[in-house]
Amino acid sequence: MMKKRNSIVLVIVLICVKVLFAGFGGIAKVGTTAAQFLKIPIGTRAMGMGSAFVSVANDATALYWNPAGIAEMTGGEFSVMHM
C-alpha cells in the first residue's frame, strides 16, 4: 500500500514540475517560428529607408512592398537578392 502511494505522489510531483517549467522551452512555444523568411525585407533601397518603402515602391521590388507600384514602372526591370 505504501509503495502505491509513493508512486502516485511521484507522478503528481512530476506532472506539477512539467506544468511549471513548460513555459521555459517546453511545448508553450510550438508554432511561433513558422515562415520567418517572410520577415526579410526585399531590396536594398527599401532596407536603406528602414522598410518605409510602400508609398514609393516603383521598381522591381514593388510586388513585395506595394503591388500598385507596378503601374509606375515605365520599362522592364529585374531584381536579384542573396541573403
C-alpha positions in Angstrom: 0.0 0.0 0.0 2.9 2.4 0.8 4.6 1.7 -2.5 1.5 2.5 -4.5 1.0 5.8 -2.5 4.7 6.8 -3.1 4.4 6.2 -6.9 1.1 8.2 -7.1 2.8 11.1 -5.2 5.8 10.8 -7.6 3.6 11.0 -10.6 1.8 14.1 -9.3 5.1 15.8 -8.5 6.4 15.1 -12.0 3.3 16.4 -13.6 3.4 19.6 -11.5 7.1 20.1 -12.4 6.3 19.7 -16.1 3.5 22.2 -15.9 5.6 24.7 -14.1 8.5 24.6 -16.5 6.5 24.2 -19.7 7.0 27.9 -20.5 10.8 27.6 -20.4 11.3 26.0 -23.8 8.6 23.4 -23.5 5.5 23.0 -25.6 4.4 26.6 -25.0 6.4 27.9 -28.0 5.2 25.4 -30.6 4.3 27.0 -33.9 5.7 30.5 -33.1 8.6 30.5 -35.6 6.9 29.5 -38.8 7.7 31.4 -42.0 10.4 33.6 -40.6 11.8 34.2 -44.1 8.8 36.4 -44.8 10.2 39.0 -42.4 13.3 39.5 -44.5 12.8 42.8 -46.4 13.4 42.8 -50.1 15.5 45.4 -52.0 18.5 47.5 -50.8 16.7 50.8 -51.4 13.8 49.7 -49.2 16.1 48.4 -46.5 18.1 51.7 -46.6 14.8 53.6 -46.0 14.1 51.5 -42.9 11.3 49.5 -44.7 9.3 52.7 -45.2 9.0 52.0 -48.9 5.3 51.3 -49.5 4.5 54.8 -50.9 7.5 55.0 -53.3 7.6 51.4 -54.5 8.1 51.9 -58.2 10.8 49.4 -59.1 11.0 45.6 -59.4 10.5 45.1 -55.7 7.1 46.7 -55.8 5.5 43.3 -55.9 6.6 42.8 -52.3 6.0 46.3 -50.9 3.0 47.6 -52.9 1.8 45.8 -56.0 0.1 49.0 -57.2 3.6 50.5 -57.7 3.9 48.4 -60.8 1.8 50.9 -62.6 4.6 53.5 -62.2 7.2 51.3 -64.0 8.0 52.6 -67.4 10.2 49.7 -68.6 11.1 46.2 -67.6 13.2 45.6 -64.5 14.8 42.6 -62.9 15.8 42.3 -59.3 18.1 39.7 -57.7 18.9 39.4 -54.0 21.0 37.0 -52.0 20.7 36.8 -48.2 
